[in-house]
């Protein structure tokens, strides 16, 4: 007799779950943002690739986009939390639930969000990896932007928003893709275990049918922006410059096939979302990060180069909570700066202010000035002001 445990029933239920058909919350410039991450390539190599060049003709190439550090995992965390907290490795971490993310910001306005990760075995899967038919790593948690945050992995409702690419295809067909999405292909298609050409060929074959789909139930009912980017560069000996390409109907037609030289990092994903949807800030490095220029042109946001750009390296992680170096490298998670305003024109998320109010008098490395920090340019802790 087959015995179905309660946990098996729950997994089966979650597999069939689709995003709620909540109303679209219009943005100032675009209505949906999808970021797709590939692995470990230098800007100068990516732009020579013919498949990437084919896609480039349809979008905006961001020519001064920098990852925040090495290796992969800290960049994934940085893009949704506004800091990587000293992480300098790809081993398992759990970010305490007093650290808020983009999810908390989106929830303030009821903006739907989700993550799609190729070959993730099931919604909310929390193991470190899964294996393919040949026993090789397939899906890996370190390439999941959300799963390491306790504010997400301890919340069953939020966990159901982390799904596979199969779910993305179903939601695409049904017109239920969320408004803010992070995506990672598997270890072959992202180029980690293959080559640059393998990954860009996959990207072209994955994206072209979507970009050319004009069906009424497709993404293009709303103004959608798709970012194709890399988590980090391959050469640790140079500043961490990567390729980032913006595509979709959320872009002005006049800018397609052009280049944008505005300084941006993975923190700019947060700043751009805040600027577009009038969201609060997390009070971390998202405050002061530049907004994607095509959006800033519409909203009037002023972008600036970092004041310490001349020392940019972004190849070594600074000391922090997750650093695996000496005892001196391991620091508490710093308090957000509760006095900051972000690119959305709003102050710190009330939930953040409430959680960290006892630390309002403590020094913080976040000053909203847009400086870039790494293991050589050490963050400076200052009074919150």
Secondary structure, 3 states (H helix, E strand, C coil): CCCCCHHHHHHHHHHCCCCCCCCCCCCCCCCEEEEEEECCCCHHHHCCCHHHHHHHCCCEEEEEEECCCCCHHHHHHHHHHCCCCCCCCCCCCCECCCCCCHHHHHHCCCCCEEEEECCCCCCCCCCCEEECCCCCEEEEHHHCCCCCEHHHHCCHHHHCCEECHHHHHHHHHHCCCCCEEEEECCCCCCCCCCCHHHHHHHHHHHHHHHHCCCCCCCHHHCCEEEEEEECCCCCCCCCCEEEEEEECCCCCHHHCCEEECCCEECHHHHHHHHHHHCCCECCCCCCCCCCCHHHHHHHCCCCCCCCCHHHCCCCCCCCCCCCCCCHHHCCCCCCCCCCCECCCCCEECHHHHHHHHHHCCCCECCCCCCCCCCCCCCCCCECCC
